[in-house]
Amino acid sequence: MRYSKEHKAETHARIVKKASVRLRERGAHGIGVADLMKEAGLTHGGFYAHFDSREALVVEAFEYAMDRSIARWRQQSADTTPEERFSSIVNAYLSPQHRDNPGHGCAMPALGAEIAREGPKTRRAFAAKLDDMIGLLAEQLPGGPDRARKQAMATLATLMGTILMARIAGTGEMSDEFLKVGRDAALAHAMPQPATRRTATKKAASRAS
């Protein structure tokens, strides 16, 4: 039976969406092609009608997950005042809800270590989405573009590391403490640099010259 292009596109999208959730839950190597196709309600034999390889599906699933995270951040920004945008992103990311639901959360803490061991194509795709997230965070931070980008990178590293450690610790007191400490550290990135520190830095630079 031949299907329309629209039907094939819908099926393709369904496979990617299902794979995105399962990969974040079980890891890039924790579920096979047959299982992924079964999740989408299809047979293993139909896989190559949609993807050239397993890596192609993994890349699309990673990109889908990252796009969802970016879309959530943009929505959070749109729903809050400019002064609250950065904190709303941080608080939502470092929340018990995100910690306890990796299948629908950010792909970075769920799959980051595995992505580092994937092929160049997968790493490039992930790095491009990572750069998008850094750019979006930088838009919410004070200071010039260079300073905001550096702070955004530090923030993202803090967010990712915190949620990973919180998941490792489980759902008890230590896990909650990781979330709180991580939130405090991430929110500190949005605080303006103290005037005394800026003055001392300028004086040191002047003496060095």
C-alpha positions as CSV (number, residue, x, y, z in Angstrom):
1,M,0.0,0.0,0.0
2,R,1.3,3.4,-0.9
3,Y,1.0,6.2,1.5
4,S,0.8,10.0,0.8
5,K,3.7,12.2,1.5
6,E,1.7,13.8,4.3
7,H,1.2,10.4,6.0
8,K,4.8,9.5,5.7
9,A,5.8,12.9,7.2
10,E,3.4,12.4,10.1
11,T,4.8,8.9,10.7
12,H,8.3,10.1,10.6
13,A,7.6,12.8,13.1
14,R,5.9,10.3,15.4
15,I,8.9,8.0,15.3
16,V,11.3,11.0,16.2
17,K,9.0,12.1,19.0
18,K,8.8,8.7,20.6
19,A,12.5,8.1,20.1
20,S,13.3,11.4,21.7
21,V,11.4,10.5,24.9
22,R,12.8,6.9,25.1
23,L,16.4,8.0,24.4
24,R,16.2,10.5,27.2
25,E,14.8,7.9,29.6
26,R,17.1,5.0,28.7
27,G,20.1,6.5,27.0
28,A,21.3,6.5,23.4
29,H,22.3,2.8,23.7
30,G,19.6,1.7,26.0
31,I,17.0,1.0,23.4
32,G,17.2,-0.7,20.0
33,V,15.7,0.2,16.6
34,A,13.1,-2.6,16.9
35,D,11.9,-1.2,20.3
36,L,11.8,2.3,19.0
37,M,9.7,1.3,16.0
38,K,7.4,-0.7,18.3
39,E,6.9,2.4,20.5
40,A,5.8,4.3,17.4
41,G,3.4,1.4,16.4
42,L,5.4,0.3,13.4
43,T,7.4,-2.7,12.4
44,H,11.2,-2.9,12.4
45,G,11.2,-3.5,8.6
46,G,9.8,0.0,8.0
47,F,12.7,1.8,9.7
48,Y,14.7,2.4,6.5
49,A,11.8,3.9,4.7
50,H,12.3,6.9,7.1
51,F,16.0,6.9,8.1
52,D,19.3,6.0,6.5
53,S,20.8,4.7,9.7
54,R,20.2,4.5,13.5
55,E,22.5,7.5,13.9
56,A,20.2,9.5,11.6
57,L,17.3,8.8,14.0
58,V,19.4,9.5,17.0
59,V,20.5,12.9,15.6
60,E,16.9,13.9,14.8
61,A,15.7,12.7,18.2
62,F,18.4,14.8,19.9
63,E,17.6,17.8,17.9
64,Y,13.9,17.4,18.6
65,A,14.6,17.3,22.4
66,M,16.8,20.4,22.2
67,D,14.3,22.3,20.2
68,R,11.6,21.5,22.8
69,S,13.8,22.8,25.6
70,I,14.5,26.0,23.6
71,A,10.8,26.5,22.9
72,R,10.0,26.1,26.6
73,W,12.6,28.7,27.5
74,R,11.2,31.1,24.9
75,Q,7.7,30.6,26.2
76,Q,8.8,31.2,29.8
77,S,10.5,34.4,28.7
78,A,7.4,35.5,26.9
79,D,5.2,34.9,29.9
80,T,7.4,36.9,32.4
81,T,8.7,40.4,32.7
82,P,12.3,41.1,31.4
83,E,13.6,41.2,35.0
84,E,12.2,37.8,35.8
85,R,13.0,35.9,32.6
86,F,16.4,34.6,33.6
87,S,15.2,33.4,37.1
88,S,12.1,31.8,35.6
89,I,14.3,29.7,33.3
90,V,16.6,28.7,36.1
91,N,13.8,27.9,38.6
92,A,11.9,25.7,36.1
93,Y,15.1,23.9,35.0
94,L,16.2,23.2,38.5
95,S,12.9,21.9,39.8
96,P,11.8,18.6,41.2
97,Q,9.4,18.2,38.2
98,H,12.3,18.4,35.7
99,R,14.5,16.2,37.9
100,D,11.8,13.5,38.1
101,N,10.8,13.5,34.4
102,P,13.9,13.0,32.3
103,G,12.0,11.6,29.3
104,H,10.4,15.0,28.7
105,G,13.2,17.2,30.0
106,C,16.5,18.6,28.7
107,A,18.6,16.2,26.6
108,M,21.9,17.5,27.9
109,P,22.0,16.0,31.4
110,A,20.1,12.9,30.1
111,L,22.4,12.2,27.1
112,G,25.4,14.5,27.3
113,A,28.0,11.9,28.3
114,E,26.8,9.5,25.6
115,I,26.8,12.3,23.0
116,A,30.4,13.0,23.7
117,R,31.1,9.4,22.6
118,E,29.0,9.6,19.4
119,G,30.2,10.3,15.9
120,P,31.2,13.7,14.6
121,K,27.8,14.2,12.9
122,T,25.9,13.7,16.1
123,R,28.2,15.9,18.1
124,R,28.0,18.7,15.6
125,A,24.2,18.6,15.6
126,F,24.2,18.7,19.4
127,A,26.8,21.5,19.6
128,A,24.7,23.7,17.2
129,K,21.6,23.3,19.4
130,L,23.8,23.9,22.5
131,D,24.9,27.2,20.9
132,D,21.3,28.2,20.4
133,M,20.6,27.6,24.1
134,I,23.6,29.7,25.1
135,G,22.5,32.5,22.9
136,L,19.0,32.5,24.4
137,L,20.3,32.6,27.9
138,A,22.8,35.3,27.0
139,E,19.8,37.5,25.9
140,Q,18.5,37.4,29.5
141,L,21.7,38.5,31.1
142,P,23.1,42.0,31.7
143,G,26.3,43.4,30.3
144,G,27.9,43.3,26.9
145,P,27.5,40.4,24.4
146,D,30.9,38.8,25.3
147,R,30.3,38.9,29.1
148,A,26.7,37.8,28.7
149,R,27.8,34.8,26.6
150,K,30.4,33.7,29.1
151,Q,27.9,34.0,31.9
152,A,25.4,32.0,29.9
153,M,27.9,29.2,29.3
154,A,28.7,29.1,33.0
155,T,25.0,29.1,33.8
156,L,24.3,26.2,31.4
157,A,27.1,24.2,32.9
158,T,25.7,24.8,36.3
159,L,22.2,23.9,35.3
160,M,23.3,20.7,33.6
161,G,25.6,19.6,36.3
162,T,23.1,20.3,39.0
163,I,20.2,18.4,37.5
164,L,22.5,15.4,36.8
165,M,23.7,15.3,40.4
166,A,20.2,15.8,41.7
167,R,19.1,12.7,39.7
168,I,22.0,10.7,40.9
169,A,21.1,11.5,44.5
170,G,17.5,10.4,43.9
171,T,14.5,12.3,45.3
172,G,15.5,12.8,48.9
173,E,17.0,15.6,51.0
174,M,20.4,15.5,49.3
175,S,18.8,15.8,45.9
176,D,16.7,18.7,47.0
177,E,19.8,20.4,48.4
178,F,21.6,20.0,45.1
179,L,18.7,21.8,43.4
180,K,18.7,24.6,45.9
181,V,22.5,25.1,45.8
182,G,22.5,25.0,42.0
183,R,19.7,27.6,41.8
184,D,21.6,29.9,44.0
185,A,24.8,29.5,42.0
186,A,23.0,29.9,38.6
187,L,21.1,33.0,39.7
188,A,24.3,34.6,40.9
189,H,25.4,34.8,37.3
190,A,22.7,37.4,36.7
191,M,23.8,39.7,39.4
192,P,25.8,42.8,38.4
193,Q,29.5,42.8,39.1
194,P,30.2,44.7,42.3
195,A,31.6,48.2,41.7
196,T,34.5,47.5,44.1
197,R,35.5,44.5,42.2
198,R,35.4,46.3,38.8
199,T,37.5,49.1,40.3
200,A,40.1,46.7,41.6
201,T,40.2,44.9,38.3
202,K,40.8,48.2,36.5
203,K,43.5,49.3,38.9
204,A,45.3,45.9,38.5
205,A,45.2,46.3,34.7
206,S,46.5,49.8,34.9
207,R,49.5,48.7,37.1
208,A,50.2,45.9,34.7
209,S,50.4,48.2,31.8
